[in-house]
Amino acid sequence: MDKWIGQTIKEIRKATEEEHKSWGFEDHMDLSPVIVLDNGEKIYTMSDAEGNNTGVMCATDKDKSFYVGM
């Protein structure tokens, strides 16, 4: 995780079909969100630690409101 510290978010987008296949999500219809850092590292969602499916990205704003994205 140290390689993520101090990096800048370059892009937030949906994963490509090719990325999904490489991550083992080829049978799932929803393309998961992916964060691309300026060093090329990618952060993406999974439904569980075993990587059985895609997931959703959640965040809070300064007022602590809850959002589910993509």
PDB file of N, CA, C and O in Angstrom:
ATOM      1  N   MET A   1       0.798  -1.200   0.000  1.00  0.00           N
ATOM      2  CA  MET A   1       0.000   0.000   0.000  1.00  0.00           C
ATOM      3  C   MET A   1       0.842   1.267   0.000  1.00  0.00           C
ATOM      4  O   MET A   1       0.339   2.340  -0.332  1.00  0.00           O
ATOM      5  N   ASP A   2       2.109   1.162   0.365  1.00  0.00           N
ATOM      6  CA  ASP A   2       2.969   2.349   0.383  1.00  0.00           C
ATOM      7  C   ASP A   2       3.088   2.995  -0.994  1.00  0.00           C
ATOM      8  O   ASP A   2       3.290   4.204  -1.101  1.00  0.00           O
ATOM      9  N   LYS A   3       2.962   2.183  -2.053  1.00  0.00           N
ATOM     10  CA  LYS A   3       3.090   2.747  -3.399  1.00  0.00           C
ATOM     11  C   LYS A   3       1.924   3.659  -3.758  1.00  0.00           C
ATOM     12  O   LYS A   3       1.996   4.374  -4.758  1.00  0.00           O
ATOM     13  N   TRP A   4       0.847   3.654  -2.966  1.00  0.00           N
ATOM     14  CA  TRP A   4      -0.300   4.529  -3.215  1.00  0.00           C
ATOM     15  C   TRP A   4      -0.177   5.846  -2.461  1.00  0.00           C
ATOM     16  O   TRP A   4      -0.775   6.844  -2.865  1.00  0.00           O
ATOM     17  N   ILE A   5       0.589   5.867  -1.371  1.00  0.00           N
ATOM     18  CA  ILE A   5       0.698   7.070  -0.538  1.00  0.00           C
ATOM     19  C   ILE A   5       1.421   8.167  -1.302  1.00  0.00           C
ATOM     20  O   ILE A   5       2.488   7.938  -1.871  1.00  0.00           O
ATOM     21  N   GLY A   6       0.839   9.355  -1.311  1.00  0.00           N
ATOM     22  CA  GLY A   6       1.432  10.500  -1.975  1.00  0.00           C
ATOM     23  C   GLY A   6       1.157  10.576  -3.467  1.00  0.00           C
ATOM     24  O   GLY A   6       1.554  11.541  -4.120  1.00  0.00           O
ATOM     25  N   GLN A   7       0.485   9.574  -4.015  1.00  0.00           N
ATOM     26  CA  GLN A   7       0.161   9.589  -5.438  1.00  0.00           C
ATOM     27  C   GLN A   7      -1.054  10.477  -5.691  1.00  0.00           C
ATOM     28  O   GLN A   7      -1.844  10.734  -4.782  1.00  0.00           O
ATOM     29  N   THR A   8      -1.192  10.931  -6.899  1.00  0.00           N
ATOM     30  CA  THR A   8      -2.317  11.757  -7.314  1.00  0.00           C
ATOM     31  C   THR A   8      -3.264  10.922  -8.165  1.00  0.00           C
ATOM     32  O   THR A   8      -2.829  10.109  -8.981  1.00  0.00           O
ATOM     33  N   ILE A   9      -4.558  11.131  -7.968  1.00  0.00           N
ATOM     34  CA  ILE A   9      -5.535  10.455  -8.806  1.00  0.00           C
ATOM     35  C   ILE A   9      -5.495  11.098 -10.185  1.00  0.00           C
ATOM     36  O   ILE A   9      -5.706  12.301 -10.334  1.00  0.00           O
ATOM     37  N   LYS A  10      -5.221  10.278 -11.182  1.00  0.00           N
ATOM     38  CA  LYS A  10      -5.140  10.744 -12.561  1.00  0.00           C
ATOM     39  C   LYS A  10      -6.495  10.632 -13.253  1.00  0.00           C
ATOM     40  O   LYS A  10      -6.857  11.463 -14.086  1.00  0.00           O
ATOM     41  N   GLU A  11      -7.248   9.568 -12.884  1.00  0.00           N
ATOM     42  CA  GLU A  11      -8.493   9.288 -13.588  1.00  0.00           C
ATOM     43  C   GLU A  11      -9.386   8.406 -12.725  1.00  0.00           C
ATOM     44  O   GLU A  11      -8.894   7.554 -11.985  1.00  0.00           O
ATOM     45  N   ILE A  12     -10.694   8.607 -12.816  1.00  0.00           N
ATOM     46  CA  ILE A  12     -11.687   7.703 -12.237  1.00  0.00           C
ATOM     47  C   ILE A  12     -12.623   7.342 -13.381  1.00  0.00           C
ATOM     48  O   ILE A  12     -13.219   8.213 -14.015  1.00  0.00           O
ATOM     49  N   ARG A  13     -12.740   6.048 -13.632  1.00  0.00           N
ATOM     50  CA  ARG A  13     -13.522   5.599 -14.782  1.00  0.00           C
ATOM     51  C   ARG A  13     -14.046   4.200 -14.539  1.00  0.00           C
ATOM     52  O   ARG A  13     -13.710   3.567 -13.538  1.00  0.00           O
ATOM     53  N   LYS A  14     -14.869   3.721 -15.453  1.00  0.00           N
ATOM     54  CA  LYS A  14     -15.286   2.328 -15.409  1.00  0.00           C
ATOM     55  C   LYS A  14     -14.170   1.480 -16.010  1.00  0.00           C
ATOM     56  O   LYS A  14     -13.474   1.911 -16.929  1.00  0.00           O
ATOM     57  N   ALA A  15     -14.012   0.285 -15.485  1.00  0.00           N
ATOM     58  CA  ALA A  15     -13.014  -0.639 -16.013  1.00  0.00           C
ATOM     59  C   ALA A  15     -13.377  -1.035 -17.439  1.00  0.00           C
ATOM     60  O   ALA A  15     -14.547  -1.016 -17.820  1.00  0.00           O
ATOM     61  N   THR A  16     -12.379  -1.387 -18.206  1.00  0.00           N
ATOM     62  CA  THR A  16     -12.626  -1.892 -19.556  1.00  0.00           C
ATOM     63  C   THR A  16     -12.981  -3.379 -19.471  1.00  0.00           C
ATOM     64  O   THR A  16     -12.733  -4.027 -18.455  1.00  0.00           O
ATOM     65  N   GLU A  17     -13.555  -3.903 -20.537  1.00  0.00           N
ATOM     66  CA  GLU A  17     -13.862  -5.333 -20.569  1.00  0.00           C
ATOM     67  C   GLU A  17     -12.579  -6.166 -20.465  1.00  0.00           C
ATOM     68  O   GLU A  17     -12.576  -7.231 -19.849  1.00  0.00           O
ATOM     69  N   GLU A  18     -11.506  -5.682 -21.062  1.00  0.00           N
ATOM     70  CA  GLU A  18     -10.223  -6.399 -21.005  1.00  0.00           C
ATOM     71  C   GLU A  18      -9.692  -6.446 -19.567  1.00  0.00           C
ATOM     72  O   GLU A  18      -9.179  -7.475 -19.127  1.00  0.00           O
ATOM     73  N   GLU A  19      -9.816  -5.326 -18.837  1.00  0.00           N
ATOM     74  CA  GLU A  19      -9.393  -5.320 -17.432  1.00  0.00           C
ATOM     75  C   GLU A  19     -10.222  -6.308 -16.630  1.00  0.00           C
ATOM     76  O   GLU A  19      -9.680  -7.060 -15.820  1.00  0.00           O
ATOM     77  N   HIS A  20     -11.526  -6.314 -16.847  1.00  0.00           N
ATOM     78  CA  HIS A  20     -12.395  -7.243 -16.125  1.00  0.00           C
ATOM     79  C   HIS A  20     -11.977  -8.688 -16.353  1.00  0.00           C
ATOM     80  O   HIS A  20     -11.919  -9.477 -15.410  1.00  0.00           O
ATOM     81  N   LYS A  21     -11.692  -9.032 -17.582  1.00  0.00           N
ATOM     82  CA  LYS A  21     -11.265 -10.404 -17.878  1.00  0.00           C
ATOM     83  C   LYS A  21      -9.962 -10.729 -17.165  1.00  0.00           C
ATOM     84  O   LYS A  21      -9.803 -11.831 -16.641  1.00  0.00           O
ATOM     85  N   SER A  22      -9.018  -9.774 -17.139  1.00  0.00           N
ATOM     86  CA  SER A  22      -7.727 -10.033 -16.484  1.00  0.00           C
ATOM     87  C   SER A  22      -7.878 -10.159 -14.970  1.00  0.00           C
ATOM     88  O   SER A  22      -7.060 -10.812 -14.323  1.00  0.00           O
ATOM     89  N   TRP A  23      -8.913  -9.543 -14.397  1.00  0.00           N
ATOM     90  CA  TRP A  23      -9.164  -9.624 -12.958  1.00  0.00           C
ATOM     91  C   TRP A  23     -10.072 -10.802 -12.597  1.00  0.00           C
ATOM     92  O   TRP A  23     -10.349 -11.033 -11.420  1.00  0.00           O
ATOM     93  N   GLY A  24     -10.537 -11.546 -13.603  1.00  0.00           N
ATOM     94  CA  GLY A  24     -11.386 -12.707 -13.353  1.00  0.00           C
ATOM     95  C   GLY A  24     -12.868 -12.391 -13.260  1.00  0.00           C
ATOM     96  O   GLY A  24     -13.627 -13.203 -12.732  1.00  0.00           O
ATOM     97  N   PHE A  25     -13.304 -11.243 -13.753  1.00  0.00           N
ATOM     98  CA  PHE A  25     -14.711 -10.847 -13.694  1.00  0.00           C
ATOM     99  C   PHE A  25     -15.417 -11.041 -15.037  1.00  0.00           C
ATOM    100  O   PHE A  25     -16.424 -10.378 -15.288  1.00  0.00           O
ATOM    101  N   GLU A  26     -14.934 -11.907 -15.890  1.00  0.00           N
ATOM    102  CA  GLU A  26     -15.443 -11.992 -17.250  1.00  0.00           C
ATOM    103  C   GLU A  26     -16.917 -12.355 -17.355  1.00  0.00           C
ATOM    104  O   GLU A  26     -17.539 -12.047 -18.372  1.00  0.00           O
ATOM    105  N   ASP A  27     -17.497 -12.992 -16.354  1.00  0.00           N
ATOM    106  CA  ASP A  27     -18.905 -13.372 -16.422  1.00  0.00           C
ATOM    107  C   ASP A  27     -19.836 -12.325 -15.834  1.00  0.00           C
ATOM    108  O   ASP A  27     -21.047 -12.538 -15.795  1.00  0.00           O
ATOM    109  N   HIS A  28     -19.308 -11.214 -15.381  1.00  0.00           N
ATOM    110  CA  HIS A  28     -20.140 -10.196 -14.735  1.00  0.00           C
ATOM    111  C   HIS A  28     -20.412  -9.054 -15.694  1.00  0.00           C
ATOM    112  O   HIS A  28     -19.507  -8.589 -16.387  1.00  0.00           O
ATOM    113  N   MET A  29     -21.652  -8.603 -15.734  1.00  0.00           N
ATOM    114  CA  MET A  29     -22.070  -7.581 -16.692  1.00  0.00           C
ATOM    115  C   MET A  29     -21.635  -6.168 -16.306  1.00  0.00           C
ATOM    116  O   MET A  29     -21.299  -5.372 -17.183  1.00  0.00           O
ATOM    117  N   ASP A  30     -21.635  -5.842 -15.010  1.00  0.00           N
ATOM    118  CA  ASP A  30     -21.322  -4.481 -14.583  1.00  0.00           C
ATOM    119  C   ASP A  30     -19.815  -4.255 -14.550  1.00  0.00           C
ATOM    120  O   ASP A  30     -19.073  -5.023 -13.938  1.00  0.00           O
ATOM    121  N   LEU A  31     -19.377  -3.196 -15.213  1.00  0.00           N
ATOM    122  CA  LEU A  31     -17.963  -2.845 -15.183  1.00  0.00           C
ATOM    123  C   LEU A  31     -17.688  -2.040 -13.919  1.00  0.00           C
ATOM    124  O   LEU A  31     -18.318  -1.006 -13.694  1.00  0.00           O
ATOM    125  N   SER A  32     -16.770  -2.495 -13.109  1.00  0.00           N
ATOM    126  CA  SER A  32     -16.502  -1.852 -11.827  1.00  0.00           C
ATOM    127  C   SER A  32     -15.761  -0.533 -12.008  1.00  0.00           C
ATOM    128  O   SER A  32     -15.065  -0.346 -13.007  1.00  0.00           O
ATOM    129  N   PRO A  33     -15.904   0.391 -11.044  1.00  0.00           N
ATOM    130  CA  PRO A  33     -15.137   1.622 -11.089  1.00  0.00           C
ATOM    131  C   PRO A  33     -13.662   1.334 -10.817  1.00  0.00           C
ATOM    132  O   PRO A  33     -13.323   0.407 -10.081  1.00  0.00           O
ATOM    133  N   VAL A  34     -12.806   2.131 -11.410  1.00  0.00           N
ATOM    134  CA  VAL A  34     -11.366   1.987 -11.206  1.00  0.00           C
ATOM    135  C   VAL A  34     -10.758   3.380 -11.037  1.00  0.00           C
ATOM    136  O   VAL A  34     -11.102   4.319 -11.755  1.00  0.00           O
ATOM    137  N   ILE A  35      -9.849   3.488 -10.073  1.00  0.00           N
ATOM    138  CA  ILE A  35      -9.098   4.719  -9.850  1.00  0.00           C
ATOM    139  C   ILE A  35      -7.698   4.479 -10.396  1.00  0.00           C
ATOM    140  O   ILE A  35      -7.031   3.521 -10.004  1.00  0.00           O
ATOM    141  N   VAL A  36      -7.251   5.343 -11.299  1.00  0.00           N
ATOM    142  CA  VAL A  36      -5.910   5.235 -11.879  1.00  0.00           C
ATOM    143  C   VAL A  36      -5.046   6.323 -11.243  1.00  0.00           C
ATOM    144  O   VAL A  36      -5.382   7.507 -11.300  1.00  0.00           O
ATOM    145  N   LEU A  37      -3.931   5.911 -10.636  1.00  0.00           N
ATOM    146  CA  LEU A  37      -3.014   6.860 -10.006  1.00  0.00           C
ATOM    147  C   LEU A  37      -1.946   7.302 -10.999  1.00  0.00           C
ATOM    148  O   LEU A  37      -1.736   6.661 -12.030  1.00  0.00           O
ATOM    149  N   ASP A  38      -1.278   8.397 -10.678  1.00  0.00           N
ATOM    150  CA  ASP A  38      -0.283   8.932 -11.616  1.00  0.00           C
ATOM    151  C   ASP A  38       0.925   8.021 -11.806  1.00  0.00           C
ATOM    152  O   ASP A  38       1.681   8.206 -12.760  1.00  0.00           O
ATOM    153  N   ASN A  39       1.127   7.043 -10.924  1.00  0.00           N
ATOM    154  CA  ASN A  39       2.222   6.092 -11.110  1.00  0.00           C
ATOM    155  C   ASN A  39       1.780   4.852 -11.894  1.00  0.00           C
ATOM    156  O   ASN A  39       2.549   3.905 -12.053  1.00  0.00           O
ATOM    157  N   GLY A  40       0.520   4.868 -12.386  1.00  0.00           N
ATOM    158  CA  GLY A  40       0.006   3.759 -13.187  1.00  0.00           C
ATOM    159  C   GLY A  40      -0.706   2.688 -12.392  1.00  0.00           C
ATOM    160  O   GLY A  40      -1.361   1.826 -12.978  1.00  0.00           O
ATOM    161  N   GLU A  41      -0.595   2.716 -11.065  1.00  0.00           N
ATOM    162  CA  GLU A  41      -1.297   1.737 -10.238  1.00  0.00           C
ATOM    163  C   GLU A  41      -2.803   1.949 -10.358  1.00  0.00           C
ATOM    164  O   GLU A  41      -3.261   3.073 -10.563  1.00  0.00           O
ATOM    165  N   LYS A  42      -3.571   0.868 -10.230  1.00  0.00           N
ATOM    166  CA  LYS A  42      -5.026   0.942 -10.316  1.00  0.00           C
ATOM    167  C   LYS A  42      -5.648   0.400  -9.038  1.00  0.00           C
ATOM    168  O   LYS A  42      -5.192  -0.597  -8.478  1.00  0.00           O
ATOM    169  N   ILE A  43      -6.679   1.066  -8.598  1.00  0.00           N
ATOM    170  CA  ILE A  43      -7.470   0.612  -7.450  1.00  0.00           C
ATOM    171  C   ILE A  43      -8.867   0.343  -7.980  1.00  0.00           C
ATOM    172  O   ILE A  43      -9.474   1.212  -8.605  1.00  0.00           O
ATOM    173  N   TYR A  44      -9.383  -0.862  -7.735  1.00  0.00           N
ATOM    174  CA  TYR A  44     -10.712  -1.193  -8.232  1.00  0.00           C
ATOM    175  C   TYR A  44     -11.498  -1.938  -7.164  1.00  0.00           C
ATOM    176  O   TYR A  44     -10.933  -2.371  -6.159  1.00  0.00           O
ATOM    177  N   THR A  45     -12.781  -2.085  -7.376  1.00  0.00           N
ATOM    178  CA  THR A  45     -13.663  -2.670  -6.377  1.00  0.00           C
ATOM    179  C   THR A  45     -13.876  -4.164  -6.613  1.00  0.00           C
ATOM    180  O   THR A  45     -13.815  -4.647  -7.743  1.00  0.00           O
ATOM    181  N   MET A  46     -14.128  -4.886  -5.512  1.00  0.00           N
ATOM    182  CA  MET A  46     -14.508  -6.290  -5.551  1.00  0.00           C
ATOM    183  C   MET A  46     -15.588  -6.496  -4.493  1.00  0.00           C
ATOM    184  O   MET A  46     -15.653  -5.757  -3.511  1.00  0.00           O
ATOM    185  N   SER A  47     -16.420  -7.487  -4.695  1.00  0.00           N
ATOM    186  CA  SER A  47     -17.499  -7.741  -3.746  1.00  0.00           C
ATOM    187  C   SER A  47     -17.013  -8.431  -2.475  1.00  0.00           C
ATOM    188  O   SER A  47     -17.671  -8.366  -1.436  1.00  0.00           O
ATOM    189  N   ASP A  48     -15.848  -9.096  -2.562  1.00  0.00           N
ATOM    190  CA  ASP A  48     -15.286  -9.757  -1.391  1.00  0.00           C
ATOM    191  C   ASP A  48     -13.784  -9.933  -1.581  1.00  0.00           C
ATOM    192  O   ASP A  48     -13.245  -9.650  -2.651  1.00  0.00           O
ATOM    193  N   ALA A  49     -13.124 -10.398  -0.544  1.00  0.00           N
ATOM    194  CA  ALA A  49     -11.660 -10.525  -0.575  1.00  0.00           C
ATOM    195  C   ALA A  49     -11.172 -11.592  -1.553  1.00  0.00           C
ATOM    196  O   ALA A  49     -10.004 -11.580  -1.942  1.00  0.00           O
ATOM    197  N   GLU A  50     -12.041 -12.508  -1.950  1.00  0.00           N
ATOM    198  CA  GLU A  50     -11.663 -13.545  -2.898  1.00  0.00           C
ATOM    199  C   GLU A  50     -11.801 -13.091  -4.341  1.00  0.00           C
ATOM    200  O   GLU A  50     -11.392 -13.808  -5.254  1.00  0.00           O
ATOM    201  N   GLY A  51     -12.369 -11.916  -4.561  1.00  0.00           N
ATOM    202  CA  GLY A  51     -12.519 -11.397  -5.916  1.00  0.00           C
ATOM    203  C   GLY A  51     -13.580 -12.112  -6.725  1.00  0.00           C
ATOM    204  O   GLY A  51     -13.435 -12.283  -7.936  1.00  0.00           O
ATOM    205  N   ASN A  52     -14.665 -12.539  -6.052  1.00  0.00           N
ATOM    206  CA  ASN A  52     -15.712 -13.287  -6.736  1.00  0.00           C
ATOM    207  C   ASN A  52     -16.571 -12.452  -7.677  1.00  0.00           C
ATOM    208  O   ASN A  52     -17.249 -13.007  -8.542  1.00  0.00           O
ATOM    209  N   ASN A  53     -16.557 -11.154  -7.529  1.00  0.00           N
ATOM    210  CA  ASN A  53     -17.418 -10.322  -8.343  1.00  0.00           C
ATOM    211  C   ASN A  53     -16.940  -8.879  -8.265  1.00  0.00           C
ATOM    212  O   ASN A  53     -16.011  -8.566  -7.521  1.00  0.00           O
ATOM    213  N   THR A  54     -17.572  -8.012  -9.027  1.00  0.00           N
ATOM    214  CA  THR A  54     -17.267  -6.589  -8.958  1.00  0.00           C
ATOM    215  C   THR A  54     -17.955  -5.981  -7.741  1.00  0.00           C
ATOM    216  O   THR A  54     -18.709  -6.656  -7.041  1.00  0.00           O
ATOM    217  N   GLY A  55     -17.689  -4.711  -7.501  1.00  0.00           N
ATOM    218  CA  GLY A  55     -18.304  -4.029  -6.368  1.00  0.00           C
ATOM    219  C   GLY A  55     -18.627  -2.591  -6.707  1.00  0.00           C
ATOM    220  O   GLY A  55     -18.553  -2.179  -7.865  1.00  0.00           O
ATOM    221  N   VAL A  56     -18.986  -1.827  -5.681  1.00  0.00           N
ATOM    222  CA  VAL A  56     -19.276  -0.406  -5.845  1.00  0.00           C
ATOM    223  C   VAL A  56     -18.318   0.400  -4.994  1.00  0.00           C
ATOM    224  O   VAL A  56     -17.736  -0.114  -4.039  1.00  0.00           O
ATOM    225  N   MET A  57     -18.157   1.659  -5.343  1.00  0.00           N
ATOM    226  CA  MET A  57     -17.286   2.559  -4.609  1.00  0.00           C
ATOM    227  C   MET A  57     -18.159   3.512  -3.797  1.00  0.00           C
ATOM    228  O   MET A  57     -19.131   4.065  -4.311  1.00  0.00           O
ATOM    229  N   CYS A  58     -17.811   3.697  -2.540  1.00  0.00           N
ATOM    230  CA  CYS A  58     -18.578   4.555  -1.652  1.00  0.00           C
ATOM    231  C   CYS A  58     -17.677   5.651  -1.102  1.00  0.00           C
ATOM    232  O   CYS A  58     -16.469   5.462  -0.959  1.00  0.00           O
ATOM    233  N   ALA A  59     -18.275   6.798  -0.794  1.00  0.00           N
ATOM    234  CA  ALA A  59     -17.495   7.913  -0.260  1.00  0.00           C
ATOM    235  C   ALA A  59     -18.386   8.783   0.619  1.00  0.00           C
ATOM    236  O   ALA A  59     -19.613   8.698   0.557  1.00  0.00           O
ATOM    237  N   THR A  60     -17.765   9.605   1.422  1.00  0.00           N
ATOM    238  CA  THR A  60     -18.500  10.586   2.212  1.00  0.00           C
ATOM    239  C   THR A  60     -17.975  11.969   1.861  1.00  0.00           C
ATOM    240  O   THR A  60     -16.814  12.128   1.486  1.00  0.00           O
ATOM    241  N   ASP A  61     -18.835  12.957   1.985  1.00  0.00           N
ATOM    242  CA  ASP A  61     -18.376  14.319   1.780  1.00  0.00           C
ATOM    243  C   ASP A  61     -18.121  14.959   3.136  1.00  0.00           C
ATOM    244  O   ASP A  61     -18.248  14.289   4.161  1.00  0.00           O
ATOM    245  N   LYS A  62     -17.770  16.211   3.166  1.00  0.00           N
ATOM    246  CA  LYS A  62     -17.433  16.884   4.432  1.00  0.00           C
ATOM    247  C   LYS A  62     -18.604  16.937   5.400  1.00  0.00           C
ATOM    248  O   LYS A  62     -18.400  17.111   6.602  1.00  0.00           O
ATOM    249  N   ASP A  63     -19.822  16.791   4.902  1.00  0.00           N
ATOM    250  CA  ASP A  63     -21.008  16.793   5.762  1.00  0.00           C
ATOM    251  C   ASP A  63     -21.418  15.396   6.204  1.00  0.00           C
ATOM    252  O   ASP A  63     -22.448  15.218   6.854  1.00  0.00           O
ATOM    253  N   LYS A  64     -20.609  14.412   5.850  1.00  0.00           N
ATOM    254  CA  LYS A  64     -20.825  13.012   6.223  1.00  0.00           C
ATOM    255  C   LYS A  64     -22.014  12.361   5.512  1.00  0.00           C
ATOM    256  O   LYS A  64     -22.524  11.341   5.976  1.00  0.00           O
ATOM    257  N   SER A  65     -22.457  12.933   4.401  1.00  0.00           N
ATOM    258  CA  SER A  65     -23.492  12.290   3.611  1.00  0.00           C
ATOM    259  C   SER A  65     -22.892  11.084   2.913  1.00  0.00           C
ATOM    260  O   SER A  65     -21.706  11.088   2.581  1.00  0.00           O
ATOM    261  N   PHE A  66     -23.688  10.059   2.688  1.00  0.00           N
ATOM    262  CA  PHE A  66     -23.205   8.812   2.123  1.00  0.00           C
ATOM    263  C   PHE A  66     -23.617   8.691   0.663  1.00  0.00           C
ATOM    264  O   PHE A  66     -24.782   8.908   0.328  1.00  0.00           O
ATOM    265  N   TYR A  67     -22.686   8.352  -0.197  1.00  0.00           N
ATOM    266  CA  TYR A  67     -22.970   8.215  -1.623  1.00  0.00           C
ATOM    267  C   TYR A  67     -22.449   6.878  -2.136  1.00  0.00           C
ATOM    268  O   TYR A  67     -21.428   6.377  -1.665  1.00  0.00           O
ATOM    269  N   VAL A  68     -23.143   6.319  -3.083  1.00  0.00           N
ATOM    270  CA  VAL A  68     -22.660   5.139  -3.777  1.00  0.00           C
ATOM    271  C   VAL A  68     -22.445   5.553  -5.220  1.00  0.00           C
ATOM    272  O   VAL A  68     -23.352   6.069  -5.874  1.00  0.00           O
ATOM    273  N   GLY A  69     -21.231   5.322  -5.711  1.00  0.00           N
ATOM    274  CA  GLY A  69     -20.906   5.822  -7.040  1.00  0.00           C
ATOM    275  C   GLY A  69     -20.822   4.741  -8.097  1.00  0.00           C
ATOM    276  O   GLY A  69     -20.650   3.562  -7.789  1.00  0.00           O
ATOM    277  N   MET A  70     -20.944   5.156  -9.341  1.00  0.00           N
ATOM    278  CA  MET A  70     -20.835   4.385 -10.558  1.00  0.00           C
ATOM    279  C   MET A  70     -21.760   3.210 -10.524  1.00  0.00           C
ATOM    280  O   MET A  70     -21.807   2.434 -11.479  1.00  0.00           O
TER     281      MET A  70
END
